[in-house]
Amino acid sequence: MTAVSLTVACPVCDGRDYEPRFRPTGAGTELGVDAQSFRPSADRFGEASGLVVRCRNCGHQFVEQPPPPDGVRDAYADAIDEVSLREEAGQVETARRALTRIETSVAPGLVCDLGCWTGSFLVAARERGWRTAGVEPSHWAASRAGDRGLGVRQGELHDHGLDAGSCRLVVMTDVLEHLTDPGDAVDEARALLEPDGLLWITVPDAGSLLARALGRRWWSVLPMHLQYFTGASMERLLTRHGFRVVWAGTHAKVFTARYYAERLGGYHPALERLAVGAVTKTGLAARLVAPDFHDRLAVLARRAAHVGPAGGSNVH
């Protein structure tokens, strides 16, 4: 592919030498920004919000020209997703599995979930003795999390209202891929953490075999996704912003079989009809399942004493 030089720096390494990775199968930057496309269960597969480029220096991929920040902010604030309420049990179970991993390295304390949606992770954490806090840009989702008494505020990631150094654990599940400046969010997490505190992150894994095989038709290529991390680019970002990766791996999501069947509509409505019909007829629609496609990266990182250089990576 032809190299291109941009005025915008790579959000991971500050490099300015790129190659086009792929163009969206949809209308590109003409897609616009709307709350419907920014809900968690959106399924406009392949419709990136613009040209996705790959940094020649570090390999990180991201949208060359993201949508206007004000439009994105408004879309997230207005986002509503009733499907997520139906899938609550699976989301809580996903969080329980994450906490089983996390608690091998830390005892319960105060956890803050940055971008907590309706609070599923915090529900699971409270069950296990954690004190909870969070922030969520969606008015609808923050209201539902607030009704549960989880200590959730509505606002941007910086609007949590917590003191610096007050958290034992900060969580960002499926958050960093939505941001124009993921490093800023990691800095916020570091400021919140106690010395030796932990950060739990999950993102779609653009370096996975499935993502590379499907290219622009991968189901994590969506209008709301602005960053496409690999294990290597994630570790580089975290190291640069003062973290040391202690574990990285895949982390499957738990949903009903019906949910996974419905997602096939992102490829073709007929596929969704066939799949939903099949799980309904077999009585499996409500069963919780967690197929591991090995395309979802989870990282547990410890707050380092000092901010490090944007060096190499041992995570792939």
N, C-alpha and C positions, 0 to 999 in steps of 0.2 A: 504494500500500500504506500501511497505517497505521504511523505512527512509534511506536517503543517506546523507552523510556529504561531502560537497564540499569545495574546497579551495577558490572559488569565493564567495564573500559576496552578500547577497540579496541587490539589488539596492535601496530598500526602507528602511530596518531596519538594515542592516549589519549582519543579522543572517546567520548561516551556517548549519542549520539543515533543510533538505528538504524531501519531498516525491514526487515520480514521479506523475505527473498529467495525462499526456497522451503522447503517442508516435505519431508522424505524420503518416498520412495514406500514404504519399508519400515515397520518398527514404531517408528522414531524412537529415543528413549532406551531403549525396551524391548529394543533389539537386544542390549544387553550388550556385553561385551568378551571376546574369545577369540583365541587365537593363530592359529587358522585364518583369521580375518578380517584379521589383521595381517601376513600374509605378502605379499611383493611381487606375486605373481601372483593375488591375491584378485580376484574378479570380481563382487562383489555391487553392481552398478551401481545408483545411485539410492538406496542404503540409507545415507544419512548418519546419523551417530550422534545427530543432533538437529536442531533448527531452524537453518537457515543464515540469517544476517542480514547486511545491508549497512550499513556505516558511512556516514552522511549527510555526514560531514566529508571523508573521504578516499576513499570508494568501496571500501575493503577488505571482503571477505566472510569470515565465519568462523562456526563452530558456537557458538551462543549458550551452551549448557551442555554442555561437553565431558565425556566419561566421567571417573570418578574417577582421579586420577593413579596411584595404586597399581595399579589394575587394568590401566591402559595399560602401565605399566612391566613388569608380570608377563607381559602378552600378548606384548610385544616380546621379552622374555627367552626365552620359550618358543617363539617362531616358528620354523617349519621349512618349507622350500620346495624340494623336490627338483627342481621344474621349473626353478628358476634354475640348477641345475647343468647340466641339459640345454641351457640357453640361454647357456652361458658364452661361447662363441665370439662371439656377437652382442654381448654386453655388453662384452667386451674391445674389439671393433671400435668400438662406440659411444664408449668412452673414448678410443681412438686419435684419433677424429675431433675430440673435444673438445680433446685435447692439441695437435692441429695448430693449432687456433685459439689456445689459451692460449700456445703457444710463440712466437707472433708478438710477444708482449709481455714474455716472461721466459725466461731460460735455466734449465735444470734445476738443482734444488737439493733441499731437503727438502720433500716434500709430505705433508700429513696429511689423510686422508679421514675426516671425522666422519660416522659412520653408513655404514660402508663395505660392509656385508653380507659377501659372501664374498671381497671384495677385487679384483673385476674391474678397477676403475679403477687400482688400485695395480699390478696385473700389467702393464697397458699402460704405466704410467709408468716402471716399472723397466726395461722393454724399451728405453726412450728415455733412460736414464741418470739418472733421478730416484732419490733415496733416499726410502724409503717408511716411513710410519707411519699408524696409524689406530685407530679405536675403533668397536665395534659392540655394541649391546645384546643381540642374539640369541646365546645360548650356542652354538647349532648353527652359525650362520654365522661367528661369530668363531673357532670351532675350525677351520673349513675355511680361513679366511684365515690363521690362525696356522700351519697346516701348510705353507703356502707360503713361510714365512719373510719375511712382509711387514711385520713389526713391529706387528701388530695386537693390541690389548687388548680384552677383553670388559668392557663397562660402559656407563655413561651418557656423553654427549658430553663431559663435563668430565673423564673418567677416562683421558685419553690419555697422561698421564705425561710430557709434553714441557715444556721450558722456554719461558717467554714470549719472543716475538721470534725463535724458532728456525726458523720455516717460511717458505719462499719462496712456497708455494702452499697454500691450504686449500680443500678440496673438500667440498661438501654437495650430492650429487645425490639428488633426490627425498627430501629430509629435512625442510625447513622446513614443508611442508604438514602434517606429522604432529605438530607441537609446539604446546602451548598458549601458549608464550612464545617465538616465533621470534627476537625481539630479543635474548634472552639467548644464544641460539646464535650469533648474529652477533657479539655482544660477545666470546664465547669465541674465535671465529675471528680477530677483530681482535687480541686479546691474543697469539695464537700467531704472528702474522705479523711478518716483518721490516718495517722502514720501506719503504714502496712495494711491499710484498708484495701478492699477488693472491688473490682469492676467486672460486671458480667455483661457481655455484649453478644447479640446474635444478629447476623446479617445474611442475606443470600450470598452464596459462594460462587462468584463468577469464574473462579479457577477450577471448579468441579468438572468432572468428565461430562456430566449431563449438560451443564451450561455451555461448555465448549462444543458439544455435539449439536445442540439445538440452535446455537447462535442467537440471532435476533428473535427467534421464535421460542426461546426459553420463557417459562411462565413468570420469571421475575423481571423480565423487561416490561416495565409498566410506566405510564406517564408520571407517576409520583416518585419513581426511583431516579435519583440524580447521581448516585455513586454505585460503582460495581466493584466491590472488594474481592480480593483473593486472600488466602491466608498470609501470604508474604506482604501484601500491601497493608493489611490490617496490623500486622506486627510492627511494620515500619512506622505507621502512624502512632501506635501506642508508645513505642520506644521514644519517638521524638517528643511526645507530650508527657513523659514522665511516668511510664508504666513498664513493668516487666511481665511478659506473658508466662503464666505458670501452667496453663493447660489450654489446648485448642483441639477441637474435634467437630464432629457432626452432631446435630441435635434436632431430631425429628419432632414435628408438631403433631399433637393429638387433636383430631377432629372426628366428627361422625363420618361414616362411609358416604352418607348423602352429600356432605360438604365437598368431599373430594370428587364425587361424581359431578356435582354442579360446576366445579371449576373447569371441567372439560368444555363448557360452553365458551370459554375464552379462545378455543380453537375453532369450534363449529357447533351451532345449536343442536344439530342432529346427534353429535357425540354426547352432549349433555342429556338429551332425551333418552337415549339408549342406556346410558350408565345409570341415571336416576331410576329408570324403569326396572333395571336389573336388580339394584340394591333394594328397591321397594318390594318387588315380587318375592325376593328371597328372604325378606324380613330382616335385612342387615342395615337398613337405612340409618337407624339410630345407634348402631354399634360404634363405640369409640375405637379408632384405629390410628396407628402411627407409622405409616410406610416411610422408610428412610431412603430418600432419593440421593443422599450424600451430597446435596447441593445447598445445605444450610449450615453456615459456619457459626460455631459458638466459641467464645474466647473468655477465659477467666484470667484477669491480669491484676497484679499487685502494684499498689502505689509505690513508686521508687522514691528514694530520698532526693534525687536530683533529676531534672529534665535531661534526657539523653539526646544524642545526635540522630539524624535521620539516616541510620545505618542500614545494614543488610538484615536478612531475616533467616530464621531457622524453621519457620512454619510454612507449609506448602499446601 
